[in-house]
Amino acid sequence: MAEKKKNRRQIKKEIQGEFERTFDVPRLDYEKRAKPIRDKTKLFGVLAAGIVYGLGFAIGISGLQSGAVDDKVFSKLVWVMMIPATVVGFVAWMIISNRREYPMREDVTGYIREIEGEEGALWRYAPILSEFKPDDHISKRVLQRSEEKLFSKISPEDYGKAVTEIHAILEASSDNPISQETVDAVAHNLARAAA
């Protein structure tokens, strides 16, 4: 009985080692890599919104001082100018964020194509995700597209999420052991890849 547990543990370590050799988890963690970019680009959105609001406020003040606008219209203008300022700020943030994320997105997409190769790679670890995260539909869709070799339809964000989820499960497997059936299924999938 102790020999069987040792074999299971050894197989689990081999699966984890194979996973870590195949996938560069920090490189695929899209959300973690994109967070600093998104945080910096929010400042550009706030700046654009501030400029639009400042221009509207300046026009309102000059109208108030020249007598073209009374106090009530000016107070309404102050509130109404928040809407276009917010829209301009949001659009500026989205454009700048997308332009800055594009090189990283292309890097991750190219790396996914490299990892997946001709036969796909991530789908081989599907039993692990099915056992521990049966309701994670996004990751299941990624694994299904990996198995169907529809690599161009896999979003880098979703792929990175699936990889980090599986890696976290493998890392925590000493606390939450992976069942023998799951270990056997993954080992079978990896053996098919090697054949």
C-alpha positions in Angstrom: 0.0 0.0 0.0 2.8 2.4 0.9 4.5 1.5 -2.5 1.3 2.5 -4.3 1.2 5.9 -2.6 4.8 6.5 -3.4 4.2 5.7 -7.1 1.2 8.1 -7.1 3.3 10.8 -5.4 6.1 10.2 -7.9 3.7 10.4 -10.9 2.2 13.6 -9.5 5.7 15.1 -9.2 6.4 14.1 -12.7 3.2 15.7 -13.9 4.0 18.9 -12.1 7.6 18.8 -13.4 6.3 18.3 -17.0 3.8 21.1 -16.6 6.5 23.5 -15.3 8.9 22.5 -18.2 6.2 23.0 -20.8 4.6 26.3 -19.5 6.4 29.4 -18.5 3.7 30.4 -15.9 5.0 34.0 -15.2 5.1 34.7 -19.0 1.6 33.4 -19.5 0.1 35.2 -16.5 -1.5 37.9 -18.7 -3.5 39.7 -16.0 -0.4 40.1 -13.7 1.7 41.3 -16.6 -1.0 43.7 -17.9 -1.9 45.3 -14.5 1.0 47.8 -14.4 0.3 48.8 -18.0 -3.4 49.3 -17.2 -2.6 51.3 -14.1 -0.3 53.7 -15.9 -2.8 54.2 -18.7 -5.6 55.1 -16.3 -3.6 58.3 -15.6 -3.8 59.3 -19.3 -7.6 58.7 -19.1 -7.9 60.9 -16.1 -5.7 63.6 -17.7 -7.9 63.6 -20.9 -11.1 63.8 -18.8 -9.5 66.7 -16.8 -8.6 68.6 -19.9 -12.1 68.3 -21.4 -13.8 69.2 -18.1 -11.3 72.1 -17.6 -12.1 73.5 -21.1 -15.8 73.3 -20.5 -15.4 74.9 -17.1 -13.3 77.7 -18.6 -15.9 78.3 -21.3 -18.6 78.4 -18.7 -16.6 80.8 -16.5 -16.0 83.2 -19.4 -19.7 83.1 -20.3 -20.6 83.8 -16.7 -18.2 86.7 -16.5 -19.4 88.2 -19.7 -23.0 87.9 -18.7 -23.9 85.5 -21.5 -24.7 82.8 -19.0 -26.6 83.2 -15.7 -25.8 81.3 -12.4 -28.3 78.5 -13.0 -27.1 77.7 -16.5 -23.5 77.7 -15.3 -24.3 75.3 -12.4 -26.1 73.0 -14.8 -23.1 73.2 -17.2 -20.7 72.2 -14.5 -22.7 69.0 -13.9 -23.4 68.3 -17.6 -19.7 68.6 -18.6 -18.9 65.6 -16.4 -20.6 63.3 -19.0 -18.5 64.2 -22.0 -15.3 64.4 -19.9 -15.9 60.9 -18.5 -16.6 59.5 -22.0 -13.5 61.2 -23.4 -11.4 60.0 -20.5 -12.7 56.4 -20.8 -12.1 56.3 -24.6 -8.6 57.7 -24.2 -7.8 55.2 -21.5 -9.0 52.3 -23.7 -7.1 53.4 -26.8 -3.8 54.0 -24.9 -4.2 50.8 -22.9 -4.8 48.7 -26.0 -1.9 50.2 -27.8 0.5 49.6 -24.9 -0.8 46.1 -24.3 -0.5 45.1 -28.0 3.2 44.0 -27.9 2.7 42.0 -24.8 -0.4 40.4 -26.3 1.4 39.4 -29.4 4.3 38.0 -27.3 1.9 35.8 -25.3 -0.1 34.8 -28.4 3.1 33.7 -30.2 4.2 31.8 -27.1 0.9 30.0 -27.0 1.3 28.9 -30.6 4.8 27.7 -29.8 3.6 25.7 -26.8 0.5 24.2 -28.4 2.4 23.1 -31.5 0.5 20.9 -33.9 -1.3 18.7 -31.3 -2.1 21.0 -28.5 -0.7 20.8 -25.0 -2.9 22.4 -22.4 -5.8 20.0 -22.9 -3.7 17.2 -21.5 -4.2 18.7 -18.0 -8.0 18.9 -18.3 -8.7 16.2 -15.7 -7.0 18.3 -13.1 -9.2 21.3 -13.7 -12.3 19.1 -14.0 -11.7 17.6 -10.5 -10.9 20.9 -8.7 -12.7 23.6 -10.7 -15.7 21.9 -12.4 -17.5 25.2 -12.8 -14.7 27.2 -14.4 -16.3 27.4 -17.8 -13.8 29.8 -19.3 -10.8 27.5 -18.6 -12.9 24.5 -19.8 -13.5 26.4 -23.1 -9.7 27.1 -23.4 -8.9 23.4 -22.8 -11.5 22.3 -25.4 -10.1 24.7 -28.0 -6.6 23.4 -27.2 -7.8 19.8 -27.8 -9.7 20.8 -31.0 -6.5 22.6 -32.2 -8.4 25.9 -32.5 -5.5 27.9 -31.2 -6.4 31.1 -33.0 -9.6 31.3 -31.1 -7.9 31.2 -27.7 -7.7 34.5 -25.9 -4.3 35.1 -24.2 -6.1 36.3 -21.0 -8.1 33.1 -20.8 -5.2 30.8 -21.6 -3.1 32.5 -18.9 -6.0 32.1 -16.5 -6.3 28.4 -17.2 -2.5 27.8 -16.9 -2.3 29.7 -13.6 -5.3 27.8 -12.2 -3.8 24.4 -13.1 -0.4 25.5 -11.7 -2.0 26.6 -8.5 -3.8 23.2 -8.1 -0.5 21.3 -8.8 1.3 23.5 -6.3 -1.3 22.9 -3.6 -1.7 19.2 -4.3 0.1 18.3 -1.0 -2.7 20.0 0.9 -5.5 18.9 -1.5 -4.3 15.6 -3.0 -5.2 14.9 -6.6 -7.2 11.7 -7.0 -5.7 8.6 -8.5 -8.1 8.7 -11.4 -7.1 12.2 -12.3 -3.4 11.4 -12.0 -3.9 8.3 -14.3 -5.9 10.4 -16.8 -3.3 13.1 -17.0 -0.5 10.5 -17.2 -2.4 8.8 -20.1 -2.8 12.1 -21.9 0.9 12.9 -21.5 1.9 9.4 -22.7 -0.3 9.9 -25.8 1.6 13.1 -26.5 5.0 11.3 -26.2 3.9 8.5 -28.5 
